Amino acid sequence: MFKKIICFLFIFNIFLLYSIELKYSYRMGGILYIETKTNFNQSLNGKFLAKGKTKEISYIQAQKIDKNWAKLISTFYLLDERKSFENTIYKVKENKKFSYLKDYNGKTYGLELMKGFHNFLVFPKRDLKLGETWQYPAFYNVSLFGESFPKLRLDFDVFYRLLNIEEDPEKGTICNISASAVLSYDRSKEFFKNFEIEKLLGFSNCFVKFSITEGRVVSIEETFDYTYFLENNDLIETSGTSYTIYESPPPPKQEEIERLQEEVENATENINVKTKADQTVSITLEKIQFKPDSAELADGELKRLDKIANLLKNYKSNHIIIVGHTADIGKKVAQLMLSEERAKSVLSYLIKVHKFSQDLLSFQGKGGEEPIADNITEEGRTKNRRVEIIILQK
C-alpha cells in the first residue's frame, strides 16, 4: 500500500512539474493547406429555415520571416453547397488574397476587415503545465447575410486549457487543447452600433490538436450556437459543427508539371498549363465552344473535355475548381451568370460522365473580370471566352 502511494505521488508530481512552451514555426517556400467543413442548421423565429454545408480552403505561405513575426500571404476560397440536377455541388462564393502578420505565439495583425474569428489559438510567452488554463482576447467579424464585408465586430476572450500530450507517428508530439468562448452583443450598451442586429448571444467550443514537433495546428473540431435578435423583431438561430484540417503538402514537382503540360498539349489544341504562385496548377481551355446563347457544351468540345478528364484522373483526390470566363460584352450581371452556368456545365459533365467526386469539385464564374486579351476584336473576345481548371495542392 505504501509503495502504491509513493508511485501515485511520483506520477502526480510529474504531472505538475511537466511543462512546455508552445510556439508556431514558419518556413519560407512551404505551403500550409487549411480546409474547414461546416454543417449548420438555421431557424427563423423558432421555425426551421434551412440547413447547409460550407467549405473553406486556404493556402498560406510565408513571404517574410523575422525574429519576432512572419508576414503571411493567404489565398482563400469560401464554397457553399448548391443543388444541381441530382447532384450536390459546391460554388465558390468568395475568393480573396490577403496578407497579415503573425508572431510566434499566434497573435495576428492585419485581419481587421476579414470575416470570422481572428487572433485565435494564442499561447502565452512562458512554459505551460498540463491542466493549466489561460485566456487571450480575440474578435469575431459578423456578416449575417453573406455580405462581402462584416458589419459587426465582437471583442471577447477565449479560454484555453492544456489537456494532455500524446505522440503521433506522423505529426510527432501533439498537444490537445480545449478552447471556448462566449459571445455577447447588446446594441443599447455599445457606442458603435449596428443598425440591423440588436443583440447577439452565442458560444463556441473547440478541441484543438497542435503539433509541437511541426509548430502548427493539426486539426480543430468546433461546436457553435449563435442567436441573433434583429431590429425588425426577427430571431435567427444558427448552430452546427465544423472540422478543420491543416496539412503541409509537398510542392508539385517541376517534372510532373512538365509531363502534365506535354500530355495535355498532345491530347488537344488551344490549351495552357501553368503553376501559380500558391503552387496550384491551372489548365486553361481556350476558345472553348458552347451552343449559341447557352451554357451547354458544343458536341465537338465533349471529346476535347474527355481527353482532359482522362489526364485529370491522376488528381482525383485533389480539390478542383472550374472557373468560367466570358468576353466583356453586355451587362456585368449577365456575364457573371453565363460564366457560372458554363463552369457548372463542365463540372456536371466531369461528375456524371467521368465519375469525379462531387465533394472535391466546385465552380466559379468571373464574367469578364479577368481578360487575357482585348475585347475590341473578335479574336480577343474569343480568347477571353475560356474555362480554367484549377488543381489545388493537397
Buried (B, 14 or more C-beta within 10 A) or exposed (E): EEEEEEEEEEEEEEEEEEEBEBBBEBEEEBBBBBBBBBBBBBBEEEEEEEEEBBBBBBBBBBEEBEEEBBBBBBBBBBBBBBEBEEEEBBBBBBBEEEEBBBBBBBBBEBBEEBBBBBBBBBBBEEEBEBEBEBBBEBBBBBBBEEEEEBBBBBEBEBBBBBBEBEEEEEBEBBBBBBBBBEBEBEBEEEEEEBEBBBBBBBBBBBBBBBBBEBBBBBBBEBBBBBBBBBEEEEEBBBBBEBEBBBBEBEEBEEEEBEEBBEBBEEBBEBBBBEBEEBBBBBBBBBEBBBEEEEBEBEEEBEEBBBBBBEBBEEBBEBBBBBBBBBBBEEEEEEBBBBBBBBBBBBBBBBBEEBEBEBBBBBBBBBBBEEBEBEBEEEEBBBBBBBBBBBBBBB
